[in-house]
C-alpha cells in the first residue's frame, strides 16, 4: 500500500515524533510512504530514515508546536504531487496549517481516501486561557474533520467533544 503522509519533521514537537515513529513502522510492514512536510532549503533532521520519499511543501513561517503558514503556491504543490503519486490513502497528522481545511476537497477531487490524526493539546476543563484556546481549536476543526473519511483521536472524551461540535 502507498501512503501519502502529511506530517512534520521540524521544529521538534510531539507531532514530529508521532510522524517519525508511525511512518517507520509502516515501512517495516512493507508499505511505501511518501512524506509531505513543510520545508525550506535546510538539511533534514538527523533522526529520520534516509529512505524517505520526501515531498517538501513551501512555507512562509512556522511556529514551534502550533501552526505553519504556507505560501500561496503550497496548495498547488501538494495537489500536483498527490495527483502524480496517486497514493492508496492520504494521512494528515494535524494540526499543520490552513491546508488542513483544503485537504478534504483536494482528496475528494482526486478520489483519494483521507484520514487525519487530530492531536492538538487537550484539557477537558476550561480553566485558563490555554485550555480556552485548545477548545477554540476543537471548535474550529470539528466541522472540517467531519469531511475527512476517518479521524484518529486519543480519547473517548475528545471524541465526545468533537461529535458535539
N, C-alpha and C positions, 0 to 999 in steps of 0.2 A: 504494500500500500504506500502511496506517495502522499505525505502530509506537508502542507504549507503551514509553517508555524510562525505566527507573528508574536514576537517577544522582545525582550530587552537583553542586551549584552553589557550595557553600561548606562548610566552610572550604577554602581553596585547597590542592590536592594534585594528584597525577598523575591521579587518578580524575576530578577536575573537568575537567582539560584533555582527557582522553580523551573524556568525555561531550560536551563542547562541540564538539570537532572532528568527531567521528563524526556527531552529530546535525545539525551544519551541513552536512556532506557529504550526508547522507541527504535533507535538504531540497533541496539543489541538484539531486539526482537526481529530484526531484519527489514524494518520499514525504511523507506527513503524519506529524508527530511530536508525540505528547503526552508532555510531560516531567514525570515524577513525581519529586519530590525533597523532602527534609525541609526544612521552613521554619517560621520563626516570623514574627511581624509585623515584618519588616525589609525594606528595599529590595533588589531583586535586584542582583547584581554588574553592573558597567558593561560587562563584556566578553562579555555574552550577547546574542544576537539578540532584538529586541523582538517578533518574530512567534511566539515560542514559545508553544504552548498548554501552560500550566503547571498541574499539579495538586499543591498543597502537601500534605505529609503532616506531621502534628504530631509533635513530639518533646520529650522531657524534657531530654536532654543530648547534645551532640555533641562527640566527641573529634577532634582535628586530622586525623590520617591513618589513624584506626583505625575506630572504630565509632560508631554513633548508637543511643541508647536511645529507642525510640519510646514514645508514650503508650499507654494501654490501648485507645484508640479508633483508633489508626493502622491496624491491620489492617482494620477495618471501612471506614474512609475509602478505603483502597486497593482493597478488594474492590468496594465500591459504584461507584467511579469506573471500574474496569475493566469492570464489568457494564454501566454506562451507555454507555461509549465503544465497546465491542466491537471492539477493535483486531484487526488480522490476526495480529499477533505481539507478544509481550511480551519485552523485553530488559532484563536486570538487570545493571548494572555493579557487580559485587561487589568488595569487601565493604562492606556498608552497615549492616546492623542484624540483629537477630533475625528481622526479617521475611523475610530471605533464606531461612530454613528453612520459612516458611509459604507462600512463593510457589508451589512445585510443586503443593501441594494446592489453593490458590486457583485457579490457572490450569487445573488438571485439572477442577475443578468447573465452571468457566466454559467449558471446551472451547477454551482458548487455548494455542497452542504457546508454549513458554518457552525462551528462550536466555539464557545468562549469559556474561559475560566475567569470568573469575576471575583477578584480578591483584594479589593481595597480594604484599608483598615476598617474595623468594625467594633463598635461599643454599643451594647443594647440599651444603655441608659443615657438619655440626653442630659448631661450634667454640665458640660462646658462647651466652649467654642469649638474645640477639636472634635468632640463627638457630634456636635451640631453640623459641622462641615462634612463629617462622614455620612450623616443621614442625608444631607443635601446631595451628595454623590449618588446615593441609592435612589433618591427621588429623580435625579437627572437621568440615570442609566436605565431604570426599570422599564419605561416604555420601549426603549431601543432593544433591550435584552429579549423582550417578547418577540422580536423579529428574527432572532437567531434560532437555528434549528435545535440546539441544545445549549444549556448553560451549566457549568460546573461551579458549585459553591461549596463552602466548607462546613456549614451547619444548618440544621433544620430551622433554627431561629432566623438566620439570614434568608433562607428560602421563604419563610412565612412573611417576612417584611417585604421582600421583593414581589411576592404574589399579591399582597395587599396593595402595593403601589402600582 
